[in-house]
Amino acid sequence: MFTNRPAISGRPGAPTAAEQVTAGVDGAGGLPQEIYQIRDLVQRKLLNETQGDISNISQAQMRQMIETFFNQVLEEERLIYTRNTRTRLLEWIISDILGYGPIEPLLQDPTITEVMCNGPHKIYIERNGLIEKTNVVFENDAHLMRIIHRIVSPLGRRVDESQPLVDARLPSGYRVNATIPPLSLSGPLLTIRKFAATPYTAQDLIANGTMTQGLVNFVRACSEARINMIISGGTGSGKTTLLNVVSQFIPNRERIITIEDTAELQLKQEHILRLEYKPPNVEGKGEITIRQLVINALRMRPDRIIVGEARGAEALDMLQAMNTGHDGSLTTIHSNSPRDTLRRIETMVLMAGMELPLKAIREQVASAIDLVIHMERMRDGTRKVVHVTEVQGMEGDSIVMQDLFEFEQTGIQNGRVVGRLKATGLRPKFADKFAINNIELPANTFEAGSAI
């Protein structure tokens, strides 16, 4: 049965079967072909036993059946492994048949925040903000495709040549994107972004250098004073994490509606309603867009609206919400700078199909948005707030913006970016809202050059 039995059965100087199996299941190299053949035999026995219908079989029963068939295969093929190797191999096969296969250990590792499969043989992870290649591999394209189908099928989604792209949320909250040929020229691609089971707090962001205590105090004051804020930055800069932290400062008595493409926010307030984008079905019908959800949210008597990410025509409705009594609303936007953030909003408003002159759009933007908090992922993988910028209004045909705080890098120590977030000396025009709401900040908060 096993075509490569001699390859793992003890050539002089070659790794033993146990060593190869252990290395493979630990992600230190590809598994020998014999192991895939064992898995295939176990799977065949399982299919024969269940006739392909496992709807009424529990996970515990499935595990027991796999273990029984695994022991049968080893006995029938006269394969002998140590107890430790047998145990690890069995767990690998169970994971491959019931779980996420080779990437299961990566998803269980709390230090890993993203898993990226660039085809079956190039698996990358993100850890501590840095990307690194792993030794984990799938057997081939078909193996990776099988895992992709296992991920998306329970979500009521499908991925095939007619629908080669899927973006969805797992029950765990993880965000998954799968792209396959013909869109992908590199074979099946799978990206899974993990989120902490316990949401980050402001103290967590202070500890990892994303924010300072002074900035936390300022942002908390802005939230309590119902300042409209945009959190901007590039991909992977930490926008959603910061949005989640800022949202925690909203008073518990307020009615909050969150609207997301894929649910990621983890707010703990009592009066919160969560809405999520609905993709079209397999016939291309039934889509509910972010814009439709924003319009609907305005009819639900919200105190604040939080849009996980504005990327299209919904920006117009978000601006109107901010301008019509829903102060303190929040969203994130992909951009390269605070100024670029406003340009992107202008472009998104034009996508709404309204024939508005550019000056009118800018007046809407300047009237609605008070503050832009811009983030960057630094060279060392850390995320930092690098600009806190006030939108001060219009001057002629242009929007006036001024940095209140900016990050000044002072060097690199032990491979880590070091610096300080310092005040520019400008006091925000909305500072009077702090006094109205009886909110106090340290006297030197806006003092030029002082570290906040």
C-alpha positions in Angstrom: 0.0 0.0 0.0 2.7 2.5 1.0 4.8 3.4 -2.0 7.5 5.2 0.1 7.8 2.8 3.0 11.6 2.5 2.6 12.0 6.3 2.7 11.1 6.5 6.3 12.0 3.1 7.6 15.5 3.6 8.6 18.1 4.4 5.9 21.5 4.9 7.5 21.7 8.5 8.6 18.1 9.3 7.7 15.6 10.6 10.2 13.5 7.8 11.7 9.8 7.7 11.1 9.1 9.0 14.5 11.5 11.9 14.0 9.9 12.8 10.6 6.3 12.5 12.0 7.2 14.6 15.1 8.9 17.2 13.0 6.0 17.4 10.6 3.2 17.7 13.2 5.2 20.3 15.1 5.4 22.4 11.9 9.2 21.9 11.5 8.9 20.4 8.0 6.6 18.6 5.6 5.2 15.2 6.6 6.4 12.1 4.9 4.0 10.9 2.2 3.2 7.8 4.3 1.4 9.9 6.8 -0.9 11.4 4.2 -1.6 7.9 3.1 -2.6 6.9 6.7 -4.9 9.9 6.8 -6.5 9.0 3.5 -7.2 5.4 4.7 -8.7 6.6 7.9 -10.8 9.1 6.0 -12.0 6.4 3.6 -13.0 4.1 6.5 -14.8 7.1 8.1 -16.7 7.8 4.9 -17.7 4.2 4.5 -18.9 4.0 8.0 -21.0 7.2 7.9 -22.0 7.1 4.2 -20.9 10.7 4.0 -23.6 11.8 6.5 -22.2 13.2 9.7 -25.1 15.5 10.6 -26.2 13.5 13.6 -22.7 12.6 14.8 -21.2 14.6 17.6 -17.6 15.8 17.6 -16.7 13.5 20.4 -18.2 10.5 18.5 -16.3 11.6 15.4 -13.0 11.7 17.3 -13.7 8.2 18.8 -14.4 6.8 15.3 -11.2 8.4 13.9 -9.1 6.9 16.7 -10.6 3.5 16.1 -10.0 3.6 12.3 -6.5 5.0 13.0 -5.6 2.0 15.1 -7.0 -0.3 12.5 -4.9 1.2 9.8 -1.7 1.0 11.8 -2.4 -2.7 12.6 -3.4 -3.6 9.0 -0.4 -1.9 7.5 1.9 -3.2 10.3 3.1 0.3 11.1 4.9 0.7 14.5 5.4 4.0 16.2 6.3 5.0 19.7 3.3 5.9 22.0 4.2 9.6 21.8 4.4 9.6 18.0 1.1 7.7 17.7 -0.6 10.3 20.0 0.7 13.2 18.0 0.0 11.7 14.7 -3.6 10.9 15.8 -4.1 14.5 16.9 -2.8 15.7 13.5 -5.2 13.4 11.6 -8.1 14.5 13.8 -7.2 18.1 13.2 -6.9 17.5 9.5 -10.2 15.7 9.2 -12.3 17.8 11.6 -10.4 21.1 12.1 -8.2 23.5 10.1 -5.4 21.0 9.3 -1.8 22.2 9.5 -2.7 25.7 10.5 -4.7 24.6 13.6 -1.8 25.1 16.0 -1.1 28.5 14.5 -4.7 29.6 15.2 -4.4 28.3 18.8 -1.2 30.2 19.5 -2.2 33.4 21.4 0.9 35.2 20.3 0.0 35.0 16.6 -2.4 37.7 15.2 -2.6 36.7 11.6 -2.2 33.5 9.5 -1.5 33.9 5.8 -1.4 31.0 3.3 0.2 32.0 0.0 -0.6 28.7 -1.6 -0.1 25.3 0.1 3.7 25.6 0.8 4.2 29.2 1.9 2.5 29.9 5.3 3.3 33.2 7.0 2.2 34.5 10.4 2.2 37.9 12.1 3.6 38.0 15.6 4.3 41.1 17.6 3.6 43.2 14.5 6.2 41.4 12.3 5.6 38.9 9.5 7.6 35.7 9.6 7.5 32.5 7.4 6.7 29.2 9.1 7.7 25.6 8.2 4.0 24.6 8.2 2.8 23.3 4.8 -0.2 21.7 3.2 0.1 18.6 1.1 -1.0 20.4 -2.1 -3.5 22.8 -3.6 -6.4 20.3 -3.1 -5.5 20.0 0.6 -5.6 23.7 1.2 -8.9 24.0 -0.8 -10.4 21.3 1.4 -9.6 23.4 4.5 -11.0 26.5 2.8 -14.2 24.8 2.0 -14.4 23.5 5.6 -14.0 27.0 6.9 -16.6 28.8 4.6 -19.3 26.1 4.2 -20.7 26.3 7.8 -21.0 30.1 7.3 -23.4 29.5 4.4 -20.8 30.7 1.9 -19.2 29.0 -1.0 -16.0 29.5 -3.0 -15.5 28.1 -6.5 -14.6 29.3 -10.0 -17.9 31.2 -10.2 -17.3 32.8 -6.8 -13.6 32.8 -6.3 -13.5 35.4 -3.5 -15.1 35.2 0.0 -14.7 37.4 3.0 -16.4 36.3 6.2 -16.3 36.0 10.0 -15.8 32.8 11.9 -17.9 32.0 15.0 -14.7 32.7 17.0 -14.8 36.3 15.6 -11.7 35.7 13.4 -11.9 37.3 10.0 -11.2 35.1 7.0 -10.5 35.9 3.4 -10.1 33.2 0.7 -9.2 34.0 -2.9 -8.8 31.1 -5.4 -8.0 30.7 -9.1 -8.8 32.2 -11.6 -8.5 35.4 -9.5 -5.3 34.1 -7.8 -2.4 33.2 -10.0 -0.6 31.6 -7.0 -3.0 28.9 -6.2 -5.5 29.1 -3.3 -4.9 32.0 -0.9 -6.2 32.1 2.7 -5.8 34.9 5.3 -7.2 34.6 8.8 -7.0 37.6 11.1 -7.3 36.8 14.8 -8.7 39.0 17.5 -8.1 38.8 21.2 -10.7 36.9 23.1 -10.5 39.7 25.7 -10.5 43.2 24.0 -7.6 45.5 24.5 -7.9 48.2 27.1 -6.4 51.7 27.2 -3.9 50.4 29.7 -2.8 47.7 27.2 -2.2 50.3 24.6 -0.2 52.4 27.0 1.9 49.3 28.0 2.7 48.5 24.3 3.5 52.1 23.4 0.6 52.8 21.1 -0.8 55.5 23.4 0.4 57.5 26.4 -1.6 58.2 29.5 -1.9 61.8 28.6 -3.4 60.9 25.2 -5.8 58.4 26.8 -7.0 61.2 29.1 -7.4 63.6 26.1 -9.3 61.0 24.0 -11.5 60.1 26.9 -12.4 63.7 27.4 -13.2 64.0 23.7 -15.5 61.0 23.9 -17.3 62.3 26.9 -17.6 65.7 25.2 -19.1 64.0 22.2 -16.4 65.0 19.7 -16.8 63.4 16.3 -13.6 61.4 15.6 -12.1 59.6 12.7 -9.3 57.0 13.3 -7.1 56.7 10.2 -4.1 54.7 9.1 -2.8 52.1 6.8 -3.6 48.4 6.7 -2.7 46.7 9.9 -1.9 49.9 11.8 -4.3 49.1 14.6 -7.3 51.2 13.7 -9.9 48.8 14.8 -8.1 48.1 18.1 -8.0 51.8 18.9 -11.6 52.3 17.8 -12.6 49.5 20.2 -10.7 51.3 23.1 -12.0 54.7 22.3 -15.6 53.3 22.1 -15.1 52.0 25.7 -15.1 55.6 26.9 -18.7 56.2 25.7 -21.0 56.5 28.8 -23.1 53.4 29.5 -26.4 55.3 29.5 -26.1 56.1 25.7 -27.7 54.1 22.9 -24.9 53.0 20.6 -25.3 51.4 17.1 -22.3 49.7 15.6 -22.2 48.9 11.8 -19.5 46.7 10.4 -18.5 44.9 7.3 -17.3 42.0 9.4 -18.1 42.2 13.2 -14.9 42.9 15.1 -15.8 45.5 17.7 -16.2 44.2 21.3 -18.0 46.9 23.1 -19.2 46.2 26.7 -21.8 48.9 27.2 -25.3 47.9 28.1 -27.3 49.6 25.4 -25.6 48.5 22.2 -27.0 47.3 18.9 -24.8 45.5 16.4 -25.5 45.5 12.7 -23.4 43.7 10.1 -23.2 43.8 6.3 -25.0 41.0 4.5 -23.4 39.8 1.3 -25.5 38.7 -1.7 -26.5 35.0 -1.8 -25.3 32.6 -4.5 -27.8 34.1 -7.0 -26.3 37.5 -6.4 -29.4 38.8 -4.5 -30.2 39.9 -0.9 -27.2 42.2 -0.3 -27.6 44.7 2.5 -24.9 47.4 2.2 -23.1 49.4 4.9 -24.9 52.5 3.5 -28.3 50.9 3.9 -27.4 50.0 7.5 -26.3 53.5 8.3 -29.5 54.9 6.8 -31.5 52.4 8.8 -29.6 53.1 12.0 -30.6 56.8 11.8 -34.2 55.5 12.3 -33.4 53.6 15.4 -32.9 56.6 17.7 -29.1 56.2 18.2 -27.2 58.5 20.5 -24.0 57.5 18.6 -23.2 55.6 15.5 -20.0 53.7 15.1 -19.0 52.5 11.6 -16.2 50.0 11.7 -14.7 51.2 8.5 -16.0 53.7 6.0 -15.0 52.8 2.5 -17.8 53.9 0.2 -21.0 55.9 -0.3 -21.9 55.4 3.4 -19.5 58.3 4.2 -22.1 60.8 3.0 -24.7 59.4 5.4 -22.1 59.2 8.2 -21.4 62.9 7.7 -25.1 63.8 7.8 -25.5 61.8 11.0 -22.6 63.7 12.6 -24.2 66.9 11.5 -27.7 66.2 12.7 -27.4 65.5 16.4 -25.4 62.3 16.6 -22.3 63.9 18.1 -19.6 61.7 19.3 -19.9 59.2 16.4 -16.8 57.3 15.2 -15.4 55.5 12.2 -12.1 54.4 10.7 -10.7 55.1 7.3 -7.7 53.7 5.4 -5.4 56.6 4.6 -1.8 57.7 4.7 -2.1 61.0 6.7 -4.8 63.1 8.3 -5.1 65.3 5.2 -5.4 62.2 3.0 -8.2 61.1 5.3 -10.3 64.0 4.4 -9.5 63.6 0.7 -10.6 60.0 0.9 -13.9 61.1 2.5 -14.5 63.6 -0.3 -14.0 60.8 -2.8 -16.3 58.5 -0.9 -19.1 61.1 -0.8 -18.8 61.5 -4.6 -19.4 57.7 -4.8 -22.9 58.3 -3.4 -23.9 59.7 -6.7 -25.0 63.1 -5.4 -24.0 65.9 -7.7 -22.6 68.1 -5.0 -19.9 70.7 -5.7 -16.6 70.0 -4.1 -16.9 73.0 -1.8 -20.2 71.8 -0.5 -18.7 68.4 0.3 -15.8 70.0 2.1 -18.2 72.2 4.1 -20.0 69.0 5.2 -16.7 67.4 6.1 -15.4 70.4 8.0 -18.7 70.8 9.9 -19.0 67.1 10.8 -15.5 66.0 11.8 -13.7 67.4 14.8 -10.7 65.2 15.2 -8.5 62.8 13.2 -6.4 60.3 15.1 -3.8 58.9 12.7 -1.9 55.6 13.3 1.1 54.0 11.7 2.8 50.6 12.0 6.4 51.3 12.6 9.4 49.5 11.2 9.7 47.4 14.3 6.1 46.2 14.0 4.7 48.4 16.8 1.6 50.5 16.3 1.6 54.1 17.4 -0.6 57.2 17.2 1.5 59.6 15.2 -0.9 62.5 14.7 -3.8 63.9 16.6 -5.2 66.6 14.2 -8.1 69.0 14.6 -10.4 69.9 11.7 -10.8 73.6 12.3 -13.2 74.6 9.5 -13.1 76.2 6.1 -10.8 78.9 4.8 -11.9 79.8 1.3 -12.3 76.5 -0.6 -10.0 74.5 1.6 -10.4 72.7 4.9 -8.1 73.9 7.7 -6.4 71.3 9.8 -3.9 71.7 12.6 -1.9 69.0 14.5 -2.6 69.1 18.3 -0.1 66.4 19.0 2.5 64.6 16.9 4.9 61.7 17.4 8.6 62.6 17.3 10.9 59.7 16.8 14.1 60.1 18.8 15.9 56.9 17.8 16.1 53.2 17.8 16.9 51.2 21.0 17.4 47.4 20.8 15.6 47.4 17.5 12.6 49.3 18.8 11.4 52.7 17.7 11.5 55.2 20.6 10.1 58.7 20.7 7.5 60.9 22.3 4.1 62.3 21.5 4.4 66.0 22.0 2.0 68.9 21.9 2.3 71.5 19.2 1.1 74.4 21.4 -2.3 74.8 19.7 -5.4 74.6 21.8 -8.4 72.9 20.0 -11.3 75.1 19.1 -13.7 72.5 20.6 -12.0 72.8 24.0 -14.9 74.9 25.2 -17.0 71.6 25.1 -14.7 70.3 27.9 -15.7 73.1 30.2 -19.4 72.8 29.2 -19.3 69.1 30.2 -17.3 69.8 33.4 -14.3 67.9 32.0 -10.8 68.9 33.3 -7.5 68.2 31.7 -4.0 69.1 33.1 -3.1 72.7 32.5 0.0 71.8 30.4 -1.8 69.4 28.1 -1.5 71.7 25.1 1.8 73.4 26.1 4.1 73.5 23.1 6.8 70.8 23.1 5.5 69.1 26.3 5.2 65.3 26.1 1.6 64.3 26.6 
